[in-house]
Amino acid sequence: MYYVPDGTKECGYYECKKCGSRFLSLQTMNTIPCPDCGMDIDYEIGPDETLEAAEDTAVLVEKITGEEEVEKMDSLLSLAITGGDYNWI
């Protein structure tokens, strides 16, 4: 699968309030840091700089349970990324 490993029986469907991206995560907490927004953080800091904190901008939309439901949601969300190209499978 694209977002979560094969055989996953429970995952969280999240939407980031900052960048708008939607994704699946093995975590099921109410808010988590967005992986896309987390890439924007510059981890190379100088002696006079402080490290930016990763904010919890992704909000849990729905908890997906059941292996078939997780696989179905993963396939639907991956279509937006792959453009319907299943060669990555």
N, C-alpha and C positions, 0 to 999 in steps of 0.2 A: 504494500500500500504506500501511499505518498506521504501522509502526515504522521501516521502511527504504525507500529509494527503489525505484521500479520497475526491474527488470533487475539487482538485486543478486544476485551469484552465490555470495557467502560472507558469513556473519555469525555472531555469537555469541548463544547463548540463555543468558540470565543470570537468577539468582535472588538477591535481596537477603536477606542473613541478618538484617538489622536490621528491615526493614518487611515482608518477605515478598513484595514485588512481583516479577513475572516480566516480562521484556521482551527484545526483540531489539536488538542494537547492531551497527554496522559493525565495531566493535573485536572482536578475538578473543583478548585477553590473559586470563590466569587470573583476575584481579580488576580491577574498575573501580569508580569511584564510582557509586552509584545515583542516577539522575536525580530520583527522588521524594524521597529523603533529602536530596539537594543543595538542594532547594527550601526546606528547613527552616533552612538556614544564614542567619543575619542578616548581610548584607553592610554594613549601616549601623553603623559603629563610631565610638565617641567617641575623644578623644585618649588616654584612659587604658585603652582596651580593645584586645584583640588579636583578629585575625580567626581564626575557627574553621577548621581544616584539613578539607578534604573527605576523608573516609575511604573507602578501597576496601572497600565492604561487599557489593558484588555479585560473586558467584562464577560463573564459567563452568560451565554445566551440560553444554552440548553445542555443538560447532561444526557449524553447518548449512552444507552445500555443495550446490550445484546450484540453478539459478534456480527450478525448479518446487518443490523442497523448501523454499526460503526463502519463496516465495509462499504455500505451504500453511501453514507455521508462522505466518507473519504473519497470515493469515486466522483461524487458530484462536485466537491470542492476542488479536486485536482483537475477537472475539466477546464476551469478558469485559468489555471496555471499552464497546463500543457496544450490548451487550445483543441482538445479532443484527440490529440495524438497519443495513442496507446503504445507506441514503440518503446517508451521508457519502462514499461512493465517487464 
